[in-house]
Amino acid sequence: MDKLGSMRMFVRVAQAGGFAKAAARASLSTAAVSRAIMELESNLQTRLFNRTTRQISLTDAGRRYLAHCERILNQVDLADAEAKGASAQPAGRLRIHATASFGQHYLTPLLAQYTAQFENVSVDLVLSQRTPDLLEDKFDVAIVVAQNLKDSSLVSQRVGFTRSVLCASPGYLAERGTPHTLADLEQHTCLQLNVHDIPGAQWRFEESEAESFRMPKPAPLTVNMAEALAQAVQAGMGIGMLPLPTALQGIREGSLIHVLPDVRPVPHNIYALYASRQYLDAKIKTLVDFLREAVPQKFAEHEQALDSAHARRARAMACVE
């Protein structure tokens, strides 16, 4: 039997004071309402109504059961309303996973804007280098930086892209010389960033005549965190491919030099992954829509900052000459 449906019918009959009135309000026959109440009483093994030919009244058990039913059904209605509202108004806790570098340099500043716009949403942000199992690890959204995604049952939305830059320290270049072509890199020490979904031993570029550079020998350092690689490059260990947001501060300060600035690495796509398109929670929808607009703007700011750093360095070099 449909217990909730039977409870609702019992409450209707009790509030209406009769089977016929309850049937009319529910657009049912009086016989159908009477059968539903009899089935409920049979299931409970308790008489809920005293019946005469002219009227009905609640038994003592019926009055107690009515109080419980009204409380339970109010809670059910409240839960239904809250669940339906989740697809209309963003509210509640939004659990997000992102890689450490992207989360630190892109996502965290943007989430400050998002939560200011949607004040009823709170964010639980987890940063790590592995891609989680969204359902098992109970994440609403995962933000992934990758050249391409593996096949999965998850929904993916591309929200933008980012790119990396080749960098070295001034001391390293003073000692080993500055490379002017990709072929020159074969004579240099190249450090490897080993990040999930992005090949580290092969550097790919947009130019057709120099589509890729594969390290001719094992890297003396392989690391899975862009910030750690940046520190190794600044320490003079070699040349590294750094995400632009990670490299920017060092380039501005002069502790990093942008190597081969005219050769552009292939951009990396930024995807938002979530479980399903059906009945999409408003928190997830508004976050994805927000990132689709905000991430390209943030990338443009980084590109502009890099151009400004190049211009300052060019002016400084001209003054020295």
C-alpha positions as CSV (number, residue, x, y, z in Angstrom):
1,M,0.0,0.0,0.0
2,D,1.0,3.6,-0.5
3,K,1.4,4.5,3.2
4,L,2.0,8.3,2.6
5,G,-1.0,8.4,0.2
6,S,-3.2,6.6,2.8
7,M,-2.0,9.0,5.5
8,R,-2.9,12.0,3.4
9,M,-6.3,10.5,2.7
10,F,-6.9,9.9,6.4
11,V,-6.0,13.5,7.2
12,R,-8.4,14.8,4.5
13,V,-11.3,12.7,5.8
14,A,-10.6,13.8,9.4
15,Q,-10.3,17.5,8.4
16,A,-13.4,17.3,6.1
17,G,-15.5,15.5,8.7
18,G,-16.7,12.9,6.2
19,F,-15.9,10.6,3.3
20,A,-18.1,12.4,0.8
21,K,-16.5,15.8,1.4
22,A,-13.0,14.4,1.4
23,A,-13.8,12.6,-1.9
24,A,-15.0,15.8,-3.5
25,R,-11.9,17.7,-2.5
26,A,-9.7,14.9,-3.9
27,S,-11.8,14.4,-7.1
28,L,-12.3,10.8,-6.1
29,S,-15.4,8.7,-5.5
30,T,-16.7,8.2,-2.0
31,A,-16.3,4.5,-2.3
32,A,-12.6,4.9,-3.3
33,V,-11.9,7.0,-0.2
34,S,-13.8,4.6,2.1
35,R,-11.8,1.7,0.7
36,A,-8.5,3.6,1.3
37,I,-9.4,4.2,5.0
38,M,-10.5,0.6,5.5
39,E,-7.2,-0.6,4.0
40,L,-5.2,1.7,6.3
41,E,-7.2,0.5,9.4
42,S,-6.6,-3.1,8.3
43,N,-2.9,-2.4,7.9
44,L,-2.7,-0.7,11.3
45,Q,-5.1,-3.3,13.0
46,T,-6.7,-0.2,14.5
47,R,-10.1,1.5,14.1
48,L,-9.5,5.2,13.2
49,F,-13.1,6.4,12.8
50,N,-16.4,5.7,14.5
51,R,-19.0,5.4,11.8
52,T,-22.7,5.9,11.9
53,T,-25.2,6.2,9.0
54,R,-25.1,10.0,9.5
55,Q,-21.6,10.9,10.6
56,I,-18.1,9.8,11.5
57,S,-15.8,10.8,14.4
58,L,-12.3,10.0,15.3
59,T,-11.5,7.3,17.8
60,D,-8.9,8.0,20.5
61,A,-6.4,6.1,18.4
62,G,-7.5,8.1,15.4
63,R,-6.9,11.4,17.2
64,R,-3.4,10.3,18.2
65,Y,-2.6,9.0,14.7
66,L,-3.9,12.3,13.2
67,A,-1.5,14.3,15.2
68,H,1.4,12.1,14.1
69,C,0.3,12.1,10.4
70,E,0.0,15.9,10.3
71,R,3.5,16.3,11.7
72,I,5.0,13.7,9.4
73,L,3.2,15.1,6.3
74,N,4.3,18.6,7.1
75,Q,7.9,17.4,7.2
76,V,7.5,15.6,3.9
77,D,6.0,18.7,2.3
78,L,8.9,20.8,3.6
79,A,11.5,18.3,2.3
80,D,9.7,18.3,-1.1
81,A,9.7,22.0,-1.3
82,E,13.3,22.3,-0.3
83,A,14.3,19.7,-2.9
84,K,12.3,21.4,-5.7
85,G,13.8,24.7,-4.7
86,A,17.3,23.3,-5.2
87,S,16.8,23.4,-8.9
88,A,15.5,27.0,-8.8
89,Q,17.4,28.9,-6.2
90,P,21.1,28.2,-5.4
91,A,21.5,27.5,-1.7
92,G,23.4,25.1,0.7
93,R,26.9,23.7,0.6
94,L,28.7,23.2,-2.7
95,R,31.5,20.7,-2.6
96,I,34.2,21.3,-5.3
97,H,37.4,19.6,-6.2
98,A,40.2,21.2,-8.2
99,T,43.9,20.7,-8.9
100,A,46.1,22.6,-6.5
101,S,47.6,25.1,-8.9
102,F,44.3,26.0,-10.7
103,G,42.5,26.1,-7.4
104,Q,45.0,28.5,-5.9
105,H,45.5,30.9,-8.8
106,Y,42.2,30.8,-10.6
107,L,39.4,29.2,-8.6
108,T,39.8,30.7,-5.1
109,P,39.7,34.3,-6.2
110,L,36.7,33.6,-8.4
111,L,34.8,31.8,-5.7
112,A,35.0,35.0,-3.6
113,Q,33.1,36.7,-6.4
114,Y,30.7,33.7,-6.7
115,T,29.8,33.5,-3.0
116,A,29.3,37.3,-2.9
117,Q,26.8,37.0,-5.8
118,F,25.0,33.9,-4.3
119,E,25.0,34.5,-0.6
120,N,23.0,31.4,0.3
121,V,25.7,29.1,-1.0
122,S,28.7,28.0,1.0
123,V,31.7,26.3,-0.6
124,D,33.8,23.3,0.5
125,L,36.9,23.5,-1.8
126,V,39.3,20.5,-1.8
127,L,42.6,20.9,-3.7
128,S,44.7,17.8,-4.7
129,Q,46.4,16.5,-7.8
130,R,44.2,13.4,-8.3
131,T,40.9,13.4,-10.1
132,P,38.3,12.2,-7.6
133,D,35.4,9.8,-8.0
134,L,32.6,12.4,-7.7
135,L,29.9,10.1,-6.4
136,E,32.1,8.0,-4.1
137,D,33.9,11.1,-2.7
138,K,30.7,13.1,-2.6
139,F,31.8,16.1,-4.7
140,D,29.2,18.2,-6.6
141,V,31.7,19.5,-9.2
142,A,35.3,18.7,-10.2
143,I,37.3,21.3,-12.1
144,V,39.8,19.6,-14.3
145,V,42.7,21.0,-16.4
146,A,43.4,18.7,-19.3
147,Q,44.2,18.7,-23.0
148,N,41.4,16.1,-23.5
149,L,39.1,14.2,-21.2
150,K,38.8,10.5,-20.9
151,D,35.5,8.9,-21.7
152,S,33.2,8.7,-18.7
153,S,29.5,8.9,-17.7
154,L,30.1,12.4,-16.2
155,V,28.8,15.5,-17.8
156,S,31.6,17.9,-18.9
157,Q,31.4,21.6,-19.6
158,R,34.4,23.5,-21.0
159,V,34.6,26.7,-19.1
160,G,37.8,28.1,-20.6
161,F,41.5,27.4,-21.1
162,T,44.9,28.3,-19.8
163,R,48.4,27.9,-21.0
164,S,51.9,27.4,-19.7
165,V,55.2,29.2,-20.3
166,L,58.8,28.0,-20.5
167,C,60.9,29.6,-17.7
168,A,64.4,29.6,-16.3
169,S,66.2,31.6,-13.6
170,P,68.6,34.5,-14.6
171,G,71.5,32.5,-13.0
172,Y,70.8,29.4,-15.0
173,L,70.7,31.4,-18.3
174,A,73.8,33.3,-17.4
175,E,75.6,30.0,-16.9
176,R,74.1,27.9,-19.7
177,G,73.1,30.5,-22.2
178,T,69.6,31.4,-23.5
179,P,67.9,29.1,-26.0
180,H,66.6,30.7,-29.1
181,T,64.9,27.7,-30.8
182,L,63.2,24.6,-29.6
183,A,66.2,22.6,-30.9
184,D,68.4,24.5,-28.5
185,L,66.5,23.0,-25.6
186,E,68.2,19.7,-26.3
187,Q,71.4,21.2,-24.9
188,H,69.7,22.3,-21.7
189,T,68.4,20.7,-18.5
190,C,64.7,20.4,-18.7
191,L,62.5,19.7,-15.6
192,Q,59.3,17.8,-15.8
193,L,55.9,18.6,-14.3
194,N,54.0,15.4,-14.0
195,V,50.3,16.3,-13.7
196,H,47.3,14.0,-14.3
197,D,45.9,14.2,-17.9
198,I,48.8,16.5,-19.1
199,P,51.9,14.8,-20.5
200,G,55.0,16.2,-18.9
201,A,57.8,14.5,-20.9
202,Q,56.5,16.0,-24.2
203,W,56.0,19.8,-24.6
204,R,53.6,20.6,-27.3
205,F,53.5,24.0,-29.2
206,E,51.1,25.7,-31.5
207,E,53.5,26.3,-34.3
208,S,53.2,23.7,-37.1
209,E,57.0,23.6,-37.7
210,A,57.6,22.9,-34.1
211,E,54.7,21.0,-32.8
212,S,56.4,19.3,-29.9
213,F,59.6,18.8,-28.0
214,R,60.3,15.5,-26.3
215,M,63.0,15.6,-23.6
216,P,66.0,13.7,-25.0
217,K,67.0,12.3,-21.6
218,P,65.2,11.6,-18.3
219,A,64.6,14.8,-16.4
220,P,66.8,15.3,-13.3
221,L,63.6,16.4,-11.5
222,T,60.0,15.3,-11.9
223,V,57.4,16.9,-9.6
224,N,53.6,16.8,-9.5
225,M,53.1,20.4,-8.1
226,A,53.5,23.5,-10.3
227,E,54.5,25.6,-7.3
228,A,57.3,23.2,-6.4
229,L,58.6,23.2,-10.0
230,A,58.6,27.0,-9.9
231,Q,60.8,26.9,-6.9
232,A,63.2,24.4,-8.5
233,V,63.4,26.6,-11.7
234,Q,64.0,29.7,-9.5
235,A,66.8,27.8,-7.8
236,G,68.6,27.3,-11.1
237,M,68.0,23.6,-11.6
238,G,66.9,24.0,-15.2
239,I,64.1,25.1,-17.6
240,G,60.5,24.2,-16.7
241,M,57.1,24.5,-18.3
242,L,55.0,26.4,-15.7
243,P,51.4,27.3,-15.8
244,L,51.1,31.0,-16.5
245,P,49.4,31.9,-13.2
246,T,52.2,30.1,-11.3
247,A,55.0,31.8,-13.2
248,L,53.6,35.3,-13.2
249,Q,54.9,36.6,-9.9
250,G,58.4,35.3,-10.6
251,I,58.4,36.9,-14.0
252,R,57.2,40.2,-12.6
253,E,59.9,40.1,-9.9
254,G,62.7,38.9,-12.2
255,S,63.4,35.6,-10.4
256,L,62.0,33.9,-13.5
257,I,62.8,34.6,-17.2
258,H,60.2,33.7,-19.9
259,V,62.2,31.6,-22.3
260,L,61.2,31.4,-26.0
261,P,58.4,33.9,-25.5
262,D,57.5,33.8,-29.2
263,V,56.8,30.0,-29.1
264,R,53.4,29.4,-27.6
265,P,52.6,26.0,-25.9
266,V,49.3,24.4,-26.7
267,P,46.6,25.6,-24.3
268,H,45.0,23.3,-21.7
269,N,41.3,23.1,-21.6
270,I,39.4,23.7,-18.3
271,Y,36.4,21.5,-17.7
272,A,33.7,21.4,-15.0
273,L,32.6,17.8,-14.4
274,Y,29.4,16.9,-12.6
275,A,27.2,13.8,-12.3
276,S,24.0,14.5,-14.4
277,R,22.2,17.1,-16.5
278,Q,18.8,15.9,-15.1
279,Y,17.3,18.0,-12.3
280,L,20.5,19.9,-12.1
281,D,21.0,21.6,-8.7
282,A,20.9,25.4,-9.0
283,K,24.3,25.6,-7.1
284,I,26.0,23.6,-9.8
285,K,24.3,25.3,-12.7
286,T,25.1,28.8,-11.4
287,L,28.7,27.9,-10.7
288,V,29.3,26.5,-14.2
289,D,27.6,29.5,-15.8
290,F,29.7,31.8,-13.6
291,L,33.0,30.0,-14.4
292,R,32.2,30.0,-18.2
293,E,32.2,33.8,-18.1
294,A,34.8,34.5,-15.4
295,V,37.6,32.0,-16.3
296,P,38.2,33.6,-19.8
297,Q,38.3,37.0,-18.2
298,K,40.9,35.8,-15.6
299,F,43.0,34.2,-18.3
300,A,42.9,37.5,-20.3
301,E,44.1,39.4,-17.2
302,H,47.0,36.9,-16.8
303,E,48.0,37.4,-20.5
304,Q,47.9,41.2,-20.1
305,A,50.0,40.9,-16.9
306,L,52.6,38.8,-18.9
307,D,52.7,41.4,-21.7
308,S,53.2,44.2,-19.2
309,A,56.1,42.2,-17.6
310,H,57.7,41.7,-21.0
311,A,57.4,45.4,-21.7
312,R,59.0,46.4,-18.4
313,R,61.9,43.9,-19.0
314,A,62.4,45.3,-22.5
315,R,62.6,48.9,-21.2
316,A,65.0,47.8,-18.4
317,M,67.2,46.0,-21.0
318,A,67.2,49.1,-23.2
319,C,68.3,51.3,-20.3
320,V,71.2,49.0,-19.6
321,E,72.3,49.1,-23.2
